[in-house]
Amino acid sequence: MNNLFSVGSPVVAATLLLLIFLSVATWSIALLKLWRQVRNDKSNRAFSDVFWAARDWHAAAEVAQQGSSDLARLAQAGFAEVKNLSAEQQDLQHIGAPQDVLERMLRQQVENMQRYHERGLAELATIGSTSPFVGLFGTVWGIMHALQDIGASGSASLDVVAGPIGEALIATAIGIATALPAVLAYNYFLRRLRVQVTELENFAHDFVRLALKHNFKL
């Protein structure tokens, strides 16, 4: 680590520090999102099994109150809206056909959950797209600094050139090494997010179907 920051230019050293910070941020975001995803997927599967095994509409409402996964929160919001529709509230929020009101509310809940799970994706995309250029900047600056030293020494032999140029190229290597995990993590979590949103939308569709069968009453 000491050799890594023994480069001649402080700008190159600062660039390497920035890239290492971005790499740490990438792995922190990726591991945190992975842990949350595994936990949420497990909770969703458990809730889905119990919910669809409920004996009737009222039992399903009781099951929904006991869950904490995305599907459980979506069901809780759905049952809360069904209660409001059963009470025949006449405010602006509940104007319209019961099915339209319920579908709109569930769609808003899905969008809110989607925005929550999108946290960190913008950071991963930014790191993945900018890290190579940050590394390239460090390389160009380092090469410029090395050429200035070579000109001052008056010698351009391989022994003089190899060291400074090699140190400058480290910035490009670290930039690429930082960008690759960020890009891979972004693509993975984006694909998983699409699957999660599809599952939520399917559950919302089935919930509306059940609510319609029970005349939007609980």
Stockholm file with secondary structure:
# STOCKHOLM 1.0

chainA/1-218         MNNLFSVGSPVVAATLLLLIFLSVATWSIALLKLWRQVRNDKSNRAFSDVFWAARDWHAAAEVAQQGSSDLARLAQAGFAEVKNLSAEQQDLQHIGAPQDVLERMLRQQVENMQRYHERGLAELATIGSTSPFVGLFGTVWGIMHALQDIGASGSASLDVVAGPIGEALIATAIGIATALPAVLAYNYFLRRLRVQVTELENFAHDFVRLALKHNFKL
#=GR chainA/1-218 SS CTTTTCCSCHHHHHHHHHHHHHHHHHHHHHHHHHHHHHHHHHHHHHHHHHHHTCSSHHHHHHHHHTCCSHHHHHHHHHHHHHHHHHTTCCSGGGCSCHHHHHHHHHHHHHHHHHHHHTTTHHHHHHHHHHHHHHHHHHHHHHHHHHHHHHHHHTCCCHHHHHHHHHHHHHHHHHHHHHHHHHHHHHHHHHHHHHHHHHHHHHHHHHHHHHHHHTTTCC
#=GC SS_cons         CTTTTCCSCHHHHHHHHHHHHHHHHHHHHHHHHHHHHHHHHHHHHHHHHHHHTCSSHHHHHHHHHTCCSHHHHHHHHHHHHHHHHHTTCCSGGGCSCHHHHHHHHHHHHHHHHHHHHTTTHHHHHHHHHHHHHHHHHHHHHHHHHHHHHHHHHTCCCHHHHHHHHHHHHHHHHHHHHHHHHHHHHHHHHHHHHHHHHHHHHHHHHHHHHHHHHTTTCC
//
